[in-house]
Amino acid sequence: MTRSASEVLRRLSLVLVPAALTLLLASCGDRGKVAAPPASKGAGEAASPAKKAGEGAPAAKAPVDSAGSASAEATCTQIDIGDHEFLGDLDFDPATGAVVLTVTDHSTGKPFPHTKAEAVLNLVLASGTAQVKMAADPLPEDPEGKSSRYTLTDAALKGQKGLKGRVNLTIDGKLYVCDLASGH
């Protein structure tokens, strides 16, 4: 390899490696630590406003069964929203029944604030099917009237080993139906 070609590769790696790490960490990275959202009064009712950044509880540790082994751990699943228009980071903590959906721009990995709406989870649970609504819970940096995050805490989700089903979400007037199992 010539000196100029190796210099080009070195410079490219200085740009590409940090960019790849940024995208990796932005997707289910910091948001992968599930902090319980405000408790709702029941399935389908809106959650109260969220705490400011930095005030959320740390991720709950996985519950331990009688044999001392961890059971049903918190998960973060990336879901494709639209045809690679957006990504959804879906954080679920089975210890608390907390679910947090953060919508990000597919190309930048940054939260994508959009006109407030609700997200509806259509879930297949061990006990049957359930439809639960997630309330818009804007991040501190989201503009007024917009949200890039949705939250829910529901006792019916406690102890579930994962979430299976779909999420229906309207982003700026367009309805998206996303399969939770497809991932990204």
Secondary structure, 3 states (H helix, E strand, C coil): CCHHHHHHHHHHHHHHHHHHHHHHHHCCCHHHCCCCCCCCCCCCCCCCCCCCCCCCCCCCCCCECCCCCECCCCEEEEEEECCCCEEEEEEEECCCCEEEEEEEECCCCCECCEECCCEEEEEEECCEEEEEEEEECCCCCCCCCEECEEEEECHHHCCCCCCCEEEEEEECCEEEEEECCCCC
